[in-house]
Amino acid sequence: MSRRHLMILGILLGGTSPALASDWFSFLFGRHKSAELDPQLWGQYCARFVTADGRVIDKDSDPKGITHTEGQGYGMLLAEAAGDRARFDQFWRWTHSHLRRPDGLFSWKFGACGSHGDCVLDKNNASDGDVLIAWALLRAGKNWQRTDYVAAARDIAKSISNKLIIRLGQDTLLLPAADGFSDRSGVVVNLSYWVFPAFNAFTAASKDPLWQQLSTTGLALLRAARFGAWHLPPDWLHVGKGPPGPADKFPPRYSFDAVRIPLYLVWGGVGNKDLLEPFISFWSAPHPNGVPAWVDLKTNAVAPYAWSTGVASIGQIAAPASGTAGGTLAGLPVPGAKDGYYSWSLSLLARIAATETRQ
């Protein structure tokens, strides 16, 4: 590629250096086949959870319905997989217009604010939402040859690396948000925010070793963060001078966050038997009322209700990856009327992950 072409690409991708522009732009021409998402399921998802202007509505967390960056990222990933360019554009335009912060990250929570209508309810970011949005943009840019999407993904990834990735001793850690998760005792992290397939994509696009270092630390923490009877990771983990442990300011549970970890392990191609075994052991243990939705990692008490269709879908795609007998894509449970936003989202994401890891 000539120097002139590199300069042009630098302009197209936001004035970055020729070398960096070359890396990100070259990623556009890699082989990529979008996963096929069942159009009927995608249509039902949009009808139930998506507004006309491009918001994903979560009533699981608030009966009034809120929108958060996790949901926008999920919606963008699903739209790309469904080949729905119009809906993807709506998601991205709304997210950029209503949630983007001056530092390039995104305010994580948006919803009803009294007589003022809807507004940002919390200006802090959530790093999993930032990662998901950037990854969705990168996938869409590659699939649809959109340099503007790739440029946006690059800028968000740069903001994440500048604002949210820190070094603690030999560890490379992802802060859950820009504010509120570190002090003199150490850092509180959420291992379900380690979206391993996204980190793989950022590594391929940028050639920056930081993302691989982040993955390496995440895998090491998963091996160390094994608590309770089933040796499961907590939603929130404290990392400091001593051994990691459940964070004091949160319930010591494997719960609605940590259930996503096996999905990202399998999708990222790092779900070996050693890493998945604690989850498989818990899922396959005899539970009189079905697999519990959460576990208290200090008392071993379990939820009085079972896991959702979405988490069951993750369990089904993770079991074959670990060498344990499990279902196929065709046999994945189908979300229905009783499933909320989160269960539907996880169920459809599991279907995409299953398709891509079998290609």
GUGU-452454 format. One record per residue (C-alpha): x, y, z. Coordinates in steps of 0.1 Angstrom, whole numbers, plus 2048, in hexadecimal, padded with zeros to 3 digits. Each point is the difference from the previous one (the first is absolute). Layout:
<sites>
XYZ...
</sites>
This chain:
<sites>
80080080080F8227F680681C8187E68157EE7E67E480680A7FF8257FB8258037DE7FE7F07F77E481880C81581D7E781B7F67E47E77FB8077F182280182181382380D7FB8137E48118247F77F78067EE7DF80B7E08127E27FE8177E88097E480E7E47EB7FA7E781C7DC80A8067F88047DB8107DF7F67E87EF8187E480A7E980D7E77E68027E28167E97E37FA7E08048137DE7EF7FD7E580E8157EE7E68167DD7FA7F57E780981B7DD7F17FC7EB81D7F17E17F58138128028228118217F67DE80E7F77F17F582181D80F8137FC8227EE7DA8008058047F982681E81480980A81A7E67F18237FA7FC8107DE81C81880781A7E58097FE7FA8258017DD8107E980181E8077EC81F7E27FB8178127E481481381B8137E581A8027DB7FB7F97FF8227EF81B7F57E882480C7FE81A8007E58247F980781F7FC7EC8017DA8057DE7FE7EF80A8187E481F7EB7FA7EC7E08007E780F7E881C80B7E88107DD8017DF7F07F97F78187E38227FA7F07FB7DA8027DD8037F280C8157E37E981C80B81381F7F57E48188067FB7F58248258008068028247F47E380A8178117F081E8218117F97F18227F97EB80081F81D7F48168188197F27E781D8037F37F982381B7ED81382280A7F381681281981B81A7F781B7E68087F37E87E57F07E88197DA7FD8067EA80981D7F27DE80A7DC80780B7E38137EF7DC80180A7E281280E80A81F8167E080E80D7EF81D7EE81F8047EA7F87E17EB81D7E97F98248098078227F280B7FB7F38238257F880781C8117EE8197E680A8097E67E57FF7DA80181E7F17EF7ED7E17F37E88177EE81D8147F18117DF7F57E17F27F17F88207EC8238027F28007DB7F77DF8037EF80C81D7EC81F7EE7F67EC7E17F47E88167ED81C8147F08117E07F57E17EF7F47F281E7ED8208117F77F981F81481F8158087EB8178167F67E38178247F480280C8238087E680281C80A7DE80E82480A8007F98208137EB7EF81A81B7E580481A81B8057EA81181B7FC7DE8118257FA80080882380C7E580381B7F77DD80B81E7E87FD81980281C81F7ED80C8007F28238217EE8068027E77E47DB8017F97EF8137E47DD80880D7E080F7F17EF8188187DA7FB8007FC8267FC81681F8007F58098237FA7ED8208127DF7FE82380580D80F80C8218207FA8147F67DC8087FE7F77DB7E67FD7E47DE7F17FD7FB7EF7DE7E37EE7EF80D7E27EC7E17FF7EB80C8217F181D7EC7F07F07FC7DE81B7E97F27F47FF7DC8008267FF82480180E80A7E87E47F08177E681181F80F8227EE7FF7FB7F67DC7F68237F681981581481D7E980480280E82380C7E58197ED81081C7E07EE7F88117DE8018108098217DD80980D7F37DE7F581E7EE8107F98118227DB7F87FD8067DB7FB8197FF81D7E68118177E67E77F68177E480A8068118227DC80D8067F07DF80A7EA80181E7E57EC8127F77DC7FB8018027DA81F8167FD7EE81B7ED80B8247FA7EC81D8107F081C7ED8178198118247F78098198138158247FF7F381B80E81781F7F68127F37DF80C7ED7E47EF7E180D7ED7DF7FC8117DB80A7FD7FD8268037F480C8227E781A7F37EC7E77EB7EE7E08088197E37FE7ED7EF7E48057EE7DF7E28117F17F18137E382280F7F58177E28037E87EA7ED80D8107E08247F58067FC7DE7EF7F08117E181E8167FB8197E48077F07EA7E57FB81C7E782380C80580F7DE7FA80F7FE8237E67E98108157E28087F57E581881480E81D7EE8227FE7DE7F27F98007E38197F381481E7E280C7EC7F97DE7F28037F08227E681880F7E87FD7E38017DA8007FD7FC8267DE7F380C7EA81E8077DC7F880B7F28207F18168037E18228117FD7FE81D8188038247F381A80981A8177F281B80C8118208257F77FF8058038257E17EC80D7F97EB7E17DC80B8027EF8007DE7E48147EF7DD7F38067FA8027DA8117F17E281780F7E57F08117E27FE7F47DD81D8167F78177F281A7F57DD7F78098077DC82380A80C8027E08137F77EC7E181B80F7EA81A7FE81B7FC7DC80880B7F37DE81E81880080C7F08217FD7DD7F27E17F98137E17F37EE7E981C7F87E780E7E780580D7DD7F68217F17DF7F17F37F87F48238068218137E280B8157EB81B7F07F781F8157DB8078037E681780F80C7FA82482480A7F880B8248058198167EE81F7F08107F57DC7FA7F78087DC8218127FA8167E480F7EC7E67ED8058117DE8258078078057DC8097F27F67DE8188187EE81E7F28157F67DC7F87FE8087DB8218127FE8137E78157F57E47E98098117DF
</sites>
